[in-house]
Amino acid sequence: MLTLSFDFQQLSTRRAFYRALVEQSHCPLDFGNNLDAMWDWLTGGMALPATIHLQHAESASQQAEFAPILALLEEAAQQLQGELRLVR
């Protein structure tokens, strides 16, 4: 099982999040660095099952920089019905 971990106190930008996602999930280097590419990777490319640990996500969810990423992660977890687990 794949396990990813993101600490939103250590990530300063959305680009930094995407870079960490690529490194941890063995995503292709031509990853698009946008929400559409992230959705495609989570729901069709990444090895599942997977667990994603989200540290300090509560405060990040209030930031315009990270709110869309966290919302997309929640939506993907719901669609994948237990194959993608989020731990806060």
Backbone as CSV, one residue per row, in Angstrom:
resi,resn,N_x,N_y,N_z,CA_x,CA_y,CA_z,C_x,C_y,C_z
1,MET,0.835,-1.174,0.000,0.000,0.000,0.000,0.884,1.243,0.000
2,LEU,0.512,2.209,-0.796,1.228,3.467,-0.904,0.808,4.387,0.238
3,THR,1.778,5.023,0.881,1.499,5.986,1.946,2.212,7.283,1.617
4,LEU,1.444,8.367,1.600,1.969,9.697,1.327,1.752,10.569,2.548
5,SER,2.605,11.566,2.724,2.468,12.462,3.867,2.782,13.886,3.437
6,PHE,1.865,14.799,3.795,2.037,16.205,3.454,1.839,17.042,4.707
7,ASP,2.823,17.867,5.028,2.747,18.780,6.165,2.558,20.188,5.598
8,PHE,1.366,20.720,5.766,1.041,22.007,5.158,1.726,23.181,5.845
9,GLN,2.384,22.968,6.964,3.225,24.015,7.544,4.575,24.065,6.834
10,GLN,4.936,22.996,6.153,6.207,22.936,5.436,6.057,23.268,3.949
11,LEU,4.832,23.256,3.445,4.573,23.540,2.032,4.135,24.989,1.904
12,SER,4.859,25.759,1.108,4.551,27.190,1.014,3.649,27.532,-0.164
13,THR,3.611,26.671,-1.164,2.828,26.955,-2.366,2.178,25.685,-2.895
14,ARG,1.242,25.879,-3.775,0.607,24.747,-4.440,1.640,23.978,-5.255
15,ARG,2.549,24.695,-5.880,3.608,24.057,-6.675,4.460,23.132,-5.798
16,ALA,4.733,23.561,-4.568,5.493,22.721,-3.630,4.709,21.452,-3.291
17,PHE,3.385,21.581,-3.163,2.561,20.394,-2.918,2.658,19.429,-4.097
18,TYR,2.499,19.957,-5.310,2.569,19.097,-6.494,3.929,18.399,-6.589
19,ARG,4.997,19.123,-6.300,6.340,18.531,-6.339,6.443,17.385,-5.333
20,ALA,5.905,17.578,-4.134,5.922,16.518,-3.116,5.059,15.338,-3.550
21,LEU,3.934,15.604,-4.190,3.074,14.531,-4.694,3.812,13.690,-5.728
22,VAL,4.484,14.348,-6.655,5.242,13.643,-7.695,6.318,12.766,-7.068
23,GLU,7.070,13.326,-6.119,8.169,12.584,-5.487,7.664,11.371,-4.703
24,GLN,6.599,11.546,-3.949,6.141,10.481,-3.065,5.325,9.401,-3.767
25,SER,4.629,9.770,-4.834,3.720,8.811,-5.466,4.277,8.223,-6.753
26,HIS,5.517,8.570,-7.082,6.173,8.062,-8.285,5.396,8.434,-9.542
27,CYS,4.875,9.623,-9.506,4.129,10.178,-10.626,5.101,10.482,-11.767
28,PRO,4.663,10.382,-13.006,5.542,10.724,-14.128,6.037,12.168,-14.014
29,LEU,7.238,12.407,-14.456,7.825,13.743,-14.350,7.099,14.782,-15.188
30,ASP,6.301,14.353,-16.153,5.562,15.311,-16.975,4.190,15.648,-16.378
31,PHE,4.015,15.379,-15.085,2.790,15.720,-14.361,2.467,17.194,-14.603
32,GLY,1.213,17.514,-14.818,0.800,18.844,-15.231,0.795,19.944,-14.190
33,ASN,1.025,19.622,-12.919,1.049,20.637,-11.863,-0.213,21.499,-11.845
34,ASN,-1.362,20.847,-11.912,-2.635,21.547,-11.795,-3.679,20.574,-11.242
35,LEU,-4.843,21.103,-10.920,-5.880,20.279,-10.296,-6.379,19.174,-11.217
36,ASP,-6.491,19.453,-12.507,-6.941,18.411,-13.445,-5.958,17.250,-13.498
37,ALA,-4.677,17.564,-13.562,-3.657,16.515,-13.591,-3.664,15.732,-12.277
38,MET,-3.865,16.433,-11.169,-3.907,15.767,-9.870,-5.102,14.808,-9.806
39,TRP,-6.254,15.238,-10.280,-7.442,14.375,-10.295,-7.172,13.121,-11.127
40,ASP,-6.638,13.316,-12.324,-6.357,12.179,-13.204,-5.384,11.199,-12.557
41,TRP,-4.369,11.722,-11.881,-3.374,10.870,-11.240,-3.990,10.098,-10.081
42,LEU,-4.743,10.795,-9.235,-5.330,10.137,-8.059,-6.360,9.080,-8.448
43,THR,-7.153,9.343,-9.459,-8.266,8.460,-9.788,-7.968,7.469,-10.901
44,GLY,-6.790,7.581,-11.533,-6.539,6.664,-12.628,-5.102,6.255,-12.837
45,GLY,-4.174,6.927,-12.212,-2.773,6.612,-12.457,-2.019,6.085,-11.249
46,MET,-2.343,6.603,-10.090,-1.606,6.263,-8.878,-1.961,4.856,-8.402
47,ALA,-0.979,4.169,-7.855,-1.201,2.830,-7.296,-2.136,2.936,-6.092
48,LEU,-3.152,2.110,-6.094,-4.107,2.062,-4.995,-4.120,0.656,-4.431
49,PRO,-4.443,0.463,-3.188,-4.915,1.446,-2.232,-3.786,2.354,-1.749
50,ALA,-4.198,3.517,-1.269,-3.227,4.498,-0.773,-3.808,5.231,0.433
51,THR,-2.909,5.643,1.303,-3.267,6.463,2.453,-2.493,7.755,2.348
52,ILE,-3.199,8.864,2.540,-2.558,10.178,2.499,-2.721,10.824,3.862
53,HIS,-1.601,11.106,4.510,-1.583,11.791,5.801,-1.485,13.288,5.526
54,LEU,-2.413,14.048,6.107,-2.473,15.489,5.907,-2.242,16.183,7.236
55,GLN,-1.035,16.636,7.455,-0.701,17.321,8.701,-0.962,18.816,8.556
56,HIS,-1.605,19.390,9.559,-1.942,20.810,9.602,-2.884,21.209,8.464
57,ALA,-3.730,20.285,8.059,-4.664,20.552,6.965,-5.794,21.492,7.391
58,GLU,-6.121,21.519,8.668,-7.218,22.363,9.126,-6.949,23.824,8.799
59,SER,-5.780,24.310,9.138,-5.460,25.710,8.847,-5.248,25.923,7.349
60,ALA,-4.709,24.939,6.661,-4.475,25.064,5.221,-5.783,25.120,4.446
61,SER,-6.831,24.479,4.954,-8.102,24.462,4.241,-8.741,25.841,4.186
62,GLN,-8.273,26.756,5.017,-8.785,28.128,5.016,-7.983,29.043,4.091
63,GLN,-6.911,28.529,3.533,-6.046,29.321,2.661,-6.422,29.095,1.200
64,ALA,-6.502,30.175,0.443,-6.843,30.070,-0.977,-5.842,29.206,-1.727
65,GLU,-4.614,29.147,-1.254,-3.565,28.367,-1.926,-3.852,26.866,-1.866
66,PHE,-4.368,26.393,-0.739,-4.510,24.955,-0.532,-5.947,24.443,-0.452
67,ALA,-6.920,25.309,-0.279,-8.320,24.864,-0.175,-8.756,24.019,-1.370
68,PRO,-8.433,24.404,-2.616,-8.848,23.571,-3.753,-8.195,22.188,-3.757
69,ILE,-6.957,22.104,-3.325,-6.261,20.821,-3.260,-6.932,19.902,-2.240
70,LEU,-7.217,20.440,-1.077,-7.844,19.629,-0.026,-9.252,19.206,-0.427
71,ALA,-9.986,20.083,-1.090,-11.326,19.730,-1.560,-11.249,18.614,-2.598
72,LEU,-10.285,18.697,-3.494,-10.116,17.665,-4.515,-9.733,16.329,-3.882
73,LEU,-8.860,16.354,-2.887,-8.490,15.126,-2.189,-9.718,14.479,-1.548
74,GLU,-10.567,15.285,-0.918,-11.791,14.764,-0.294,-12.704,14.140,-1.344
75,GLU,-12.878,14.820,-2.469,-13.747,14.307,-3.524,-13.203,13.000,-4.110
76,ALA,-11.892,12.945,-4.308,-11.285,11.719,-4.846,-11.453,10.566,-3.862
77,ALA,-11.256,10.833,-2.578,-11.416,9.784,-1.566,-12.846,9.249,-1.564
78,GLN,-13.827,10.137,-1.716,-15.219,9.690,-1.765,-15.477,8.842,-3.006
79,GLN,-14.976,9.287,-4.140,-15.219,8.554,-5.387,-14.544,7.190,-5.378
80,LEU,-13.377,7.103,-4.771,-12.621,5.851,-4.790,-13.059,4.879,-3.698
81,GLN,-14.038,5.225,-2.923,-14.707,4.332,-1.974,-13.758,3.456,-1.154
82,GLY,-12.884,4.096,-0.401,-12.007,3.352,0.490,-10.655,2.991,-0.086
83,GLU,-10.471,3.119,-1.376,-9.166,2.828,-1.991,-8.170,3.954,-1.735
84,LEU,-8.687,5.148,-1.462,-7.860,6.296,-1.106,-8.357,6.802,0.232
85,ARG,-7.492,6.720,1.221,-7.869,7.089,2.592,-7.106,8.340,3.011
86,LEU,-7.812,9.307,3.558,-7.199,10.534,4.064,-7.167,10.478,5.582
87,VAL,-6.012,10.796,6.151,-5.832,10.808,7.608,-5.390,12.211,7.984
88,ARG,-6.160,12.820,8.852,-5.828,14.195,9.309,-5.309,14.156,10.716
